[in-house]
Amino acid sequence: MAIDKSKIPSNNNIVDITTVDKDENLSIGKSKDDIFASSYYTTSIYDAKEFKRFVKKVESIVRQSQPYREYLSILKEDYQLDFCAVMGKVDDDMASIEFHHYPFSLYDIVTIVLKKRLNNKEKVSTLLVAQEVMDLHFQHMVGVVPLSITSHELAHQGDLFINLKQIFGNISKFVKSYLKDISLSDIKKFNKLVEMSTTDDSTDNGFLDIDIQTNSKLEPISLIDYSKSKKK
């Protein structure tokens, strides 16, 4: 089954959020003393602590947005991702099914998008970054896997190996598109997961039957190509 673009909402604007507070549209300021002045845009960031705060704020905006809820509904209703990828016989009727971002967490994805915008001298605000992250979801360039609550908890604890064959989303396309903005440690982690996933014979629980075209061929990233991307 190929990606059906008709299933993508015509309006997936991230500003359709259910909760807004005075801090909602944070922008990185033009000086150390004005890092989060909402009236400014810039291409610089000065403080690691504020960078982390910014990323977490974007995470919150994405998770609370109406488009994100619509995206999750599309996965369950249109792509039938309503069962646990690890415990294949456990479906939505037996237990709550949640979606786990993998191999890159939502925090990782926001960080990568933010770094890309800063590196390219693009305007930066929480809503602009959140919109790009949400666009990546609807383009199926973000890796997600449906898990039961128990499996999800184990995954967050690092006690559960998830084969990349069990992932919905074209993670290879994401990595290649944002290559120079991904850390070397994350690239090495990705390559290790590719190696483990191609040698591990665990079942994909039907994921390749559901939508084989959303996850391109898994290939490790050449560290030479990675180094070249950093010089561009």
N, C-alpha and C positions, 0 to 999 in steps of 0.2 A: 504494500500500500504506500503510495507516494503521499507527500504532504499536500493536503487539500487547502489551498489558499482561501477558499470560500469560507473556511471555518475560522479564519482570523477576523476578529471584530473590526469593523471599519473605523471605529474610534477606540484606540487603545491608549489614549492620552493619559499619562500618569497623573495629571492634575485632578482626575476624577477620584478623589480620595474621600474617605468617610470622616476622617478627623484631621483638623488643621489647627496648629497652635502658632504662637508668635515666632517660633523658631523653625517653622516648617521649611522655608526656602532659604537655607543657609548658603551663603556664598563665601568663597575664600577671599579675604580682604586684601587690600593693597599695601598693608604694612603690618608689622608684628602686633601693633596695638589694635588692629582692626580686622583680624583674621576672619571673623564671621559677620561683618557688616553686610546686611542683605542688599544694600543699594549698590554694591560693587561687584565687579567680575574681575578676575585676574588670571594669570597663567602661572602663578607661583604659590608655594605653600611653605610655611616657615617652621612649623612645630609638629613633631611626630605625635604628640598627644592630641593635638587638634585634628591632625589627619585621621587618627583612629576614631575620634568623635564624629567627624564628618562622614566617614564610611558607615558607621553604625546608624547614623541618622538616615542615610540613603537606604540602608537595609530596612529600616522601619517603614519608610515611605513606600517602598516596593511591596512589602508584606501586607500593608494595610490598604493598598489600592484596590479599586474595583477591577481594573484590568488584570491584576494578578489573580484574583478570585475567578475571573472568567477563564484565564489561562488554565488553572487547575481543573475547572469544569470541563474544558475542552479535552484535556488529557484523559479524564475518566470517561466522559460520555462519548466522545467522537473517536478516540483511539483505544478505548477499552482498557485503559491502564488502571483497573480497579481491583488488582490483586497484588499480593506481596511478591516481589521479584525473587525473594530468597525462599519464602515458604509458599510455593506456587499454589497450593490448594486453599490458602487463606485469602478470601476475597472480601469485598466491601460489606457483604451481608453477615460475615462472621466476625469481623473486627474493623476498627477504623484504619483506613489506609492513608498514610501521609507521604509527602514527596520530599526526598532527600537530594539536595544538590551535590553532584559528584561527577568527576573527581575534584572539581573546584567548588568550594562552598560559596554561598551567596556573598559572604564577606570577601572571599578571594575575587569573585567576579567584579564586585563593586570596586575593589582596590585596583584591579587591572584596568577597568574602564576609566577610572579617575586618573591613573598614571598615563594612560593614552592621551587623554584630553590635555593634561598638563604638558606632556612631551610634545604634543602637536600645537601647543599655544592656542588651544581652543578655550572658549568661555567655560567657566566652571561654576555650577551651583548645584545644590542637592537635587533640585527637580530636573535639571538638564542631565545629570549623571543617572538619576533614577529612570528617566525616559529612555536613555540608551540601553540600560540594563533590561528594561521591560521589552524593548524592541528585540533584543537578543533572544528573549524567551519565546516571543511569537514567531521568530525566524527559526526556532528550534536549533539554535546554536549553543544552547545551555544544556549540560548533562543533568538529567534528573532520573531518579529511580523510585518507584512506589514501594513502600515498606510498611509492614504492620508497626504498631507503636513499639513493640518489644524489639523488633529488628532495627527500627530507627534509633532507639536508645543505644543498642549495641554498636551501631555504625558510628555514632557520635563519640562513643567511648574508645573507638579504635579496635573493638573486639570482633569485628565482622568484616571479612574480605568480600568485596563486591567486584565481580568480574565486569570489566568494561563492556562485555557483550550484553550485560543486563541493563545498560544505560539507554535511555531514550534521549536523542538529541545528537547533533553532529558536532561532537567535541573536537574532532580533528580539525574541522573548519574553524572553530573558535580559536584553537591554539595557533593555527597558521595565520589567522587574521590579526591576532593581538600578540604575535610572537615576541616582538622587541619590548613589550610592556609586561611580560611575565618574568618572574624572577628565575634565576638559574636553578635554585633549589626546587622550585615547582616544576620546571622542565625535567629535571632529573627524576623527580617523583612520578611525573606523568610517564616518562620512558620506562620506569620500573613497573608501573601498573600495566603498561602495554605488554611488556615481556611476560609478566605473571598471567595476564589475561589470555595471551595466545598459547601458553603452555598448559594452563589449567583446563581440565576437562569437565568442569562443573557445568550444569545445564543453564541455559539462558531463559528457561521457563517460558519459551514461546516468544521472546522479544523480537527475535529476528523474523518471525512470522508476522508480527504485528506491523512493523514498519521498518523494513531493512534499509530503506533509502534515507532515513534520518540519521543514521550513524555510519559514516564513511569508513573505509578500510582503516583498521588501526595500525598505525605505523609510528615508530619512535621518531623523535625530532633530532636531526643531526646537530650536534653541538657546534659544528663548523658553520652550518646555516644560522644557528642561533647567534653566534659571535658576529657574523656578517650583518644580521638584522640590527644589532646594537650600534653598528657604525653608520647606518643609513641616516 
